[in-house]
Amino acid sequence: MLTSLEEITERVKVGMGTSSELLTDEGYEAAATEALAELGYELPVEEFSRASWTIKRAKRHALFILYIESANRFQYKQIRLNHRFDHYHKIIEAMDKEYTKALEDNWLDFLDAPPNHLFGTKIDAGFAYDIFGKDKTYDFANYVNFEPKANDL
């Protein structure tokens, strides 16, 4: 469970390893805020999968800040210092691919609405008959619930 921006930034710092010293606290806070905004989550984040994705996306945004800073130091006279820049680019691409795949494969994990509220209203013919032709349209078994709850069967 994530309860504050500080908790997110501490977990991102641990995940960044030795690169964590290259970014300021304001940078980590910006990365955490950007991750929450991108995912559409608000603190506290209670579900494990949502907390995990919040940290992963915050780490991605922290790497993007380092990526931008590396772009400024791209060339010194005739020596090209692009290795760090290229590595950040590859890491960010891999993280974005992982996120896109997760969105496609597990899209329900990223929604705030319960699954039974996603697809609108049930529409059927409106008439029901038993095998003898008796009208069963208004029997309770044929009741259409237009406002289902998450625990309704």
Number of C-alpha atoms within 10 A of each C-alpha: 15 20 13 13 17 14 14 24 24 16 15 23 19 12 14 17 9 9 13 18 10 12 16 11 14 10 16 25 18 18 26 28 19 18 23 22 12 12 14 12 17 13 12 12 17 12 11 11 12 19 20 14 17 26 23 21 24 26 26 25 21 29 22 17 18 19 18 13 14 18 14 9 13 14 12 8 5 6 8 10 14 14 11 15 18 14 12 20 16 12 14 20 13 13 16 14 12 13 15 13 12 15 13 10 10 11 11 14 15 15 14 9 11 11 11 14 12 10 7 9 13 8 8 8 6 10 10 14 10 9 6 6 8 9 12 13 15 11 9 8 8 12 10 13 10 10 11 12 11 11 6 8 5
